[in-house]
Amino acid sequence: MITAVHALIYSEDAEATRTFLRDVLQWPSVEDPSSGAGWLIFRTGPGELGVHPTVGMWEGLEYSHPPGHRIALMCDDLSVTMGELAGRGAAFTGGPEDMGFGVGVMLQLPGAEDILLYEPRHPTAYGL
C-alpha cells in the first residue's frame, strides 16, 4: 500500500534551496549519495492532500485554474511562524492576506518559486 507522498521542488539553485530547507525550516534530512554529494531528501512532517476543481464558483465569483500541483506549508499561528522564520533568514513576498480558507503569505524559496505558508481555517486531515 502507499506509504508516503514524495513532493518535488525544481530549483535553479538546488544547493541554496536545500540549505534553506535544512537551516531555515530546520527539516531533518537524509543524504542520497547515489545522486551526488549534498543531495538531501527532507522529512516534511504530517501532510494532507486536497483536490481542487479547475473551474467553478466561490463566494459568487467564477474562478479558473490550470490543472497542476502545488505545495503549501501549514502552521498553527502565522504571525509567530513568520517571526521565527524571519529570525532564521526567511523572507516573504508581501504580507499576510485573508485567503478565505485561512490567512497566508508567500514564503520566498531560494532558487525556486515562492511557497504558500498559511494558517488554515478549514478542517485539517493531517492528524488522522
N, C-alpha and C positions, 0 to 999 in steps of 0.2 A: 504494500500500500504506500501511498505518498507519505514521505517523512518530513518534508520541509519545502519551502519555496526559496529558490535561489534568484535573487534580483541582480540585475547588471546595471552598472553605470559606465557609459562610454565617455572617456575623458581625453582631452587634448594634452593633458599633463597628468598621467596616471599616478606618478610618484607624489605630486602635490595633493591630489585627491586622496590617495591612501594615507598620507601624512595627516591631512585634516581629519579623516575618519578616525584614525588612531589617536591623535593628540588632542583634538578639539572635542569631538564627540565621545572620545575615550571608549571606543568599541574594542572589545577583545578580538584577537585575530589568530589565525594560523597561517604559516607561510607554506606556499606550494612551490617547493624547489624545482619541480619538473617544469614549471612555467617560467622560471628565471628568478634570480635573486630579488628579494623585496616584493614578490608577488603575494599580497596578503588577501585572505578571504576572511570577512568580518562576521562575527555573530551580531545580529541586529536586534535580538530580543524577541519578545512576543510580536505577533503580527496578525493581520486580518486582511481579507481581500473583498473589495466591493466591485460590483459590476454596474456600470452606468450606461444608460441608453445614449446613442449618438444624437438623437433629436427628441424634442419634447417641449413641455411647458412647465415652468417653475414660477410660482407666485405671479401668474398672469403674463409672464414673458416667455416667448419662444427662445429656445436655445438650440445650437447645433455644434457638434464637436466631432472631429475626425476620429475614426477608430484608432486605438493605440493603447499604450501602457503608461502609467505614471507612478512615481514614488512620492509618498508623503510621510513625514515623520509626525507622530502624535506625542503630546505631552499633557501633563495634568494642569500646569499653570504656565501659560505662555510668557507672561512678563518675567517670572522667576527664571524660566529656562533661557529666555533671551539674555538676561543678565549674566547667568552662569556661562553661557556660550561666548558672549562678548568678552567676558573676562579671560577666556582662553583664546581669543583672537578671531572669533567669528564675526562676520559682517552680514548685514541684512539689506535687501533691496526694498526700500520703502518701510512703512511702519505697519503695525498690526491693523488688520481690517476685519470687520464683521463679514463673514462669508456665508451666513445663514446656517450652515451645518456646524459652524464653530468660528473661532477667531484665529486668523492665521497670518503668517508673514513669510516672505520668500527668503530662505537661507542661502547665501552665496556659497557655492561649492567650487573651490579652485580647480580650474581645468575642465569644468563641466557645467551643465545648466543648473540654475537655481533649483532648490528642492523646497516644497511647501512644508512648513513647520506649523502645526496647528493644535489648538486645544479644542477637542471635539465637544459638540453639544448632542450629538447623536448617540444612540446606544452603541456600545463597543462589544466586539466579539473576541478580542484577543485574550481574554481571561477565561474563556470557556474550556 
